[in-house]
């Protein structure tokens, strides 16, 4: 079974706060809100996987959060 398929129901690792949505290549302002806290479901060196504004798990660069 692929691990990513159960991320939405996995326990939250921690919460992070979005600090900006200024993206060079991709539009993230429709998925993240500055100042809002998000539940982290998985994390790598470069990315954080959170339940975003769509209600689904999305992967974002760590630079968007504190």
N, C-alpha and C positions, 0 to 999 in steps of 0.2 A: 504494500500500500504506500502511495506517495505521501510523505509527511505533510506537504503543503496543503493537502486536502482537509486536514483536521485543524489547521491553525485557528480558524474562527472559534472553535469550541475549546481549544487548549486554554489552560490557565494563563492569565496575564503575567508577563515577566516583570514589568514595571510600567509606569506611565511617564510620558514625555510631553513637553509643551512645544507647540509649533512657534518658531520665532520669526519666520518670514516665508514668503512664497515666491521670491524672486528667482526664477529659473532661467538659465541661459538657453536651454534647448526645448524643454517641455513645459506645458501649462499645468501647474499644480494647484492654482488658486481655486479651482472648482472641486478639488478633492481634500484640500487642507485649509484650515482657518487659523490665521495668526491669533495667538493667545489661547487657543483651545487645547485641552489635554487629550492625548490619545493613548490607548492601551497597546503596549508593545507585545506582539505575539511571537516574534522571532527576531534575531539580530545577527548580522555578520560584521566583518570588519568595516565595511563600507556602507551597508544598508540597514535600515530599520523597517520592519514589517509591522504595520499598525492597521487597526480597523479605522478606515478613513471616513469621510463624509458620505460615501456611497453605502456604508454599512458592510463593506467587504474588506478583506485584507489587501493592502497595497504596499509595495516596496518603495521606499524613498531614501535618498541620500541622507546621512546623519546630519548634514549641515543645516537642514530645515528645523532641527529640534534642539532643545537644551534639556 
